[in-house]
Amino acid sequence: MTDTGEQSVELAISAPHRELLDQVLDKWSLAVLNELCEQPCRFNGLRRAIPTVTQKSLTATLRKLERNGIVERVLLSSRPVAVEYRITPLGKTLRPPIDVILEWATAHMPDIERARDAFDKAEDDSTAQRFSTQ
């Protein structure tokens, strides 16, 4: 992908990069990271903090994040034995780039909303035109 401005910079996203970004920047991963950046949490604590996530999705998300070294699973020496999830030092390094993306989204949301509205209106007009000619 190249920029159409005066300086052309190629953005090459390899398969391993795409896979990693898909795994750590998806809907549930961001929600989990948001919670774990504040404090370690047990599974049920995460379920309460993110009420819309299913048990299956939360389990899969935690496994992906653990596999990528972003989250660690710690066995607590309690009775009964409990598990706590914590963000790793590597996971903490995700915060700044995510914050930059969120700042960009906040700054450009009015432009994005206008673009969405224009696109949706054009789609609606196109659909209405197709049905009126049938």
C-alpha positions in Angstrom: 0.0 0.0 0.0 1.4 3.4 -0.9 0.5 6.9 0.1 -0.8 9.1 -2.7 1.0 12.2 -1.3 4.3 13.6 -2.5 6.4 11.2 -0.4 5.5 7.6 -1.2 6.0 5.3 1.7 5.2 1.6 1.3 3.3 0.0 4.2 4.2 -3.6 4.1 2.3 -5.8 6.5 3.6 -9.4 6.4 1.5 -12.4 7.4 3.1 -12.8 10.8 2.6 -9.1 11.6 -1.0 -9.2 10.4 -1.7 -12.3 12.5 -0.2 -10.7 15.6 -2.1 -7.4 15.1 -5.3 -9.4 14.6 -4.7 -11.2 17.8 -3.7 -8.4 20.1 -5.9 -5.6 18.7 -9.3 -7.3 18.4 -12.3 -6.3 20.3 -11.9 -8.6 23.3 -8.1 -8.3 23.5 -8.4 -4.5 23.9 -11.0 -4.8 26.6 -8.9 -7.4 28.5 -5.8 -5.3 28.1 -7.7 -2.2 29.4 -8.6 -4.1 32.5 -5.3 -5.8 33.1 -3.4 -2.5 32.7 -5.1 -1.3 35.8 -4.6 -4.4 37.9 -4.2 -8.2 37.8 -7.5 -10.0 37.6 -9.0 -13.4 37.9 -11.1 -14.9 35.2 -14.4 -14.1 36.8 -13.3 -10.6 37.6 -12.6 -10.1 33.9 -16.1 -11.6 33.1 -17.7 -9.1 35.4 -15.6 -6.2 34.1 -16.5 -7.1 30.5 -20.1 -8.4 30.7 -20.7 -8.7 27.0 -17.8 -11.3 26.5 -18.7 -14.9 26.5 -16.7 -17.4 28.6 -15.5 -19.1 25.4 -14.4 -15.8 23.8 -12.7 -14.7 27.0 -10.8 -18.0 27.3 -9.7 -17.8 23.7 -8.6 -14.2 24.1 -6.6 -14.9 27.2 -4.9 -17.8 25.5 -4.0 -15.7 22.5 -2.6 -13.0 24.6 -0.7 -15.4 26.8 0.8 -17.2 23.7 2.0 -13.9 22.4 3.7 -13.0 25.7 1.3 -10.1 26.4 -0.5 -11.6 29.4 0.7 -14.1 32.0 -1.3 -16.7 33.9 -0.2 -16.9 37.5 -1.3 -19.7 39.9 -2.0 -18.3 43.3 -1.2 -20.3 46.4 -4.6 -20.2 48.0 -7.3 -22.7 48.9 -8.8 -23.5 46.5 -6.0 -22.8 44.0 -6.8 -19.7 42.0 -5.5 -18.3 38.7 -4.8 -14.6 38.1 -4.0 -12.9 34.8 -1.5 -10.1 34.7 -0.1 -8.0 31.9 3.6 -8.7 31.2 6.3 -6.1 30.7 6.0 -6.7 26.9 2.2 -6.2 27.2 2.8 -2.9 28.9 4.7 -1.7 25.8 1.4 -1.9 23.8 -0.1 1.0 25.8 1.6 3.9 24.0 0.9 2.8 20.4 -2.8 2.0 21.3 -3.1 5.4 22.9 -1.8 7.0 19.7 -4.4 5.2 17.7 -7.1 6.2 20.1 -6.0 9.8 20.0 -6.1 9.7 16.2 -9.6 8.3 16.2 -10.8 10.9 18.6 -9.3 13.7 16.6 -10.7 12.4 13.3 -14.1 11.0 14.5 -16.1 14.0 13.0 -14.5 13.4 9.6 -15.1 9.7 9.9 -18.7 10.2 10.8 -19.2 12.5 7.8 -17.6 10.0 5.5 -19.8 7.2 6.9 -22.9 9.3 6.5 -22.0 10.2 2.9 -21.2 6.6 2.1 -24.4 5.3 3.6 -26.5 8.0 1.8 -24.9 7.0 -1.5 -25.6 3.3 -0.8 -29.2 4.1 0.1 -29.6 6.2 -3.1 -28.0 3.5 -5.2 -30.3 0.8 -3.7 -33.4 3.0 -4.2 -32.4 3.7 -7.8 -31.9 0.0 -8.5 -35.4 -0.9 -7.2 -37.1 2.0 -9.0 -35.9 0.8 -12.4 -37.0 -2.8 -11.9 
